[in-house]
Amino acid sequence: MTSLLKIVHTTHESQISEFFQESAGKWRSQRRYYTLPEGETKEIESIVTINFLEQGCDELQKLAQMHDLSDTGSLICGAAVVWESTDVLKAKKESQGSTIFGVMGNILYRDRGFAISKPVTAQYYFSNPKTLCLRTEYSGSVFEEELKLIGSKYRTRQTIISRAGEQLMIGQYLEKRIES
């Protein structure tokens, strides 16, 4: 008899694998950050490249080692993300970087956090098959994200950053696929 926990994990893993595969490609990300409560706005445009990672690849094995997982082949899939960002209002380069995501069960492993370079984890779930929801916590901050695939050419994202129960920033993104 198959346990309910195994079925739930398998469902999560197949959904996130499909989500990462559908997200693979190059995207133009237009985002706006609202600092709360003052309401200061920052507009950023990025070129984001996402590559799907299969179980057992070098990147996922290294990620498993960073998280001290006993089986370095245990991450079932992942994504490698590279970005280059420009501050639209100031017309200057904002940042560039990369991050690796890997999945096991309902945990998303990441080689770095939003604001730190140390490995972090997030819990994830799907509110529907095309909408991935993440919750990441570290250093007293909470990052809640929703990523939604809209057809094959668009994604929306929203991030809410909180500390001590108070919302500090909201990021809203529209991402348009440039190439598959």
N, C-alpha and C positions, 0 to 999 in steps of 0.2 A: 504494500500500500504506500503511495506517495504522500509525504506529509504536506499539509497546507502551506507551511513555511517555505518548502522547496518550490511549490507551485508559484507562490507570490514572488519569490526571488527570481525564478526563471522568467516570469512575466515582466518584472521590472527590467531585467537584463536584456530581454529581447526588445522591449520598447526603447530603452536608451541606446541600444546598438543601432536600431533603425533610425532613431532621432539623429545620432551622430553621423550616420551614413548620409542622411538627407541634408544635413548641414554642411557637409564637405563641399569646398569650393572657395571662391573668392567673393567677398562681400564689401560693399560700401556702407559703412555704418555712420549714420547721422544721429548724434545724441545731444541731449540737453540735460544738464545737471542743475537742479534747484537746491540751493543751500537753505535750510530751514533754521530758524523762523524768519530770517532777514529777507529771504527770497532772491538772493544773488543768483544770477543765471550764468552758466558757462555752456558754450556751444562747441562741440568737438566733432570733427569728421575723421574717420579712420578707414583704412583699407585693412580688412581682416581676412586672413587665409586660414582655412580649417582643413586639416587632413585627418581622415579616419585612421585609427590605429587598431590593428588586429591583435588578438590575444597572443602573448608570447613574444611580441616584437621587442627590440632593444629598449625603446623609450618606456614601455610599460614595465619591463623588468627593472629598469633603473628607478622608476617611480615606486614600485613595490619595495625596493631596497630602502629608499628614502623614508618610507612609512614603516620600516621594520616588519614587513609582512613575512611570515615564515616561508611561504611558497611564492617565489618571485614570478611564477606564471599564473597566479590566481586572478589577476585583473582580466576580465573577460573581453574588454574592448576599451577604447578611449579616443581621445582627439588631441591633436597637436594644433595649437592656435598661435599665429604670429600676427602682430598688428603694428601699424605705424599711424600715429595720430597727429592732427593739426588743430590748434585752437582757432576756430573760425573767426571769432570776434577780434582777436589780436593778430591774426594772420601769421602765426608762428608755430613751429613744430612743437608739439606737446610731449609726446613720448613714443617710444617703440619698445617692443619686447615680445616675449613668447611665454607660453605656459602649456603644461601637459595635464590632461585629465585622464583618469582611469576609473573603472567601475568594478565593484564587487558587491553583490547584493543590492541594498538600497543606499550604499555609501559611494559618493563620488570623491575620489582621491585626487589631490591637486599638488603640483610641485611647489606652488607658492600661493600666498593669499593676495587679496586685492591691494593691501597696504603693507605687506611684509614679504620677505623673501623666503620664509620658512614654509615647509609643507603643511597643508591644511586639509581637512575633510569637510564634506557637506552631506547632509541627508537630502535625498531627492525623492520626488514622487511625480506622477503625471495626473493633472486634473482632467485631461483628455489625451488621446494618443498623440496629439500635435503640440501639447503644452507641457513643458518641463518646468517644475518648480524646485528651487534649491533653497536651503537654509544653511548658512555657514556662520559659525561663531568662533571668535578668538579675541584676545586682548580686551575683553569687555564690550566688544562690538558685535552686532548681529547684522548679517547681510541676507536679505530675502530677495530672491530673483525669480522672475518668470520669463521664460523664453518660449515664444510661440511661432511655429512654422505656419505661414500663410501661403498655401499653394507651394510651388517650387521656386518662386522668385523673390519672396519676401519673408522676413522674420521681424517680430517685434520683441523688445526686451524691456523689462522694467526692474530696477533695483531700488530697494529701500534700505538705507543704512541707519541703524539705531544704536544708541548707547544709553545704558541705564534706563531703558524703557522709553526714551525720547527719540523721535525721528530727527535725524540730522540732515539727511540728503535724500533726494529722489532723483534717479537717473532714468530717462526714457529714451528709447532707441528705436529707430526704423532702419532696418538693414535690407539693402537691395542686392540681389545676386548679380555679380559682374560676369562670372564664369563658373562652370561646374567643375 
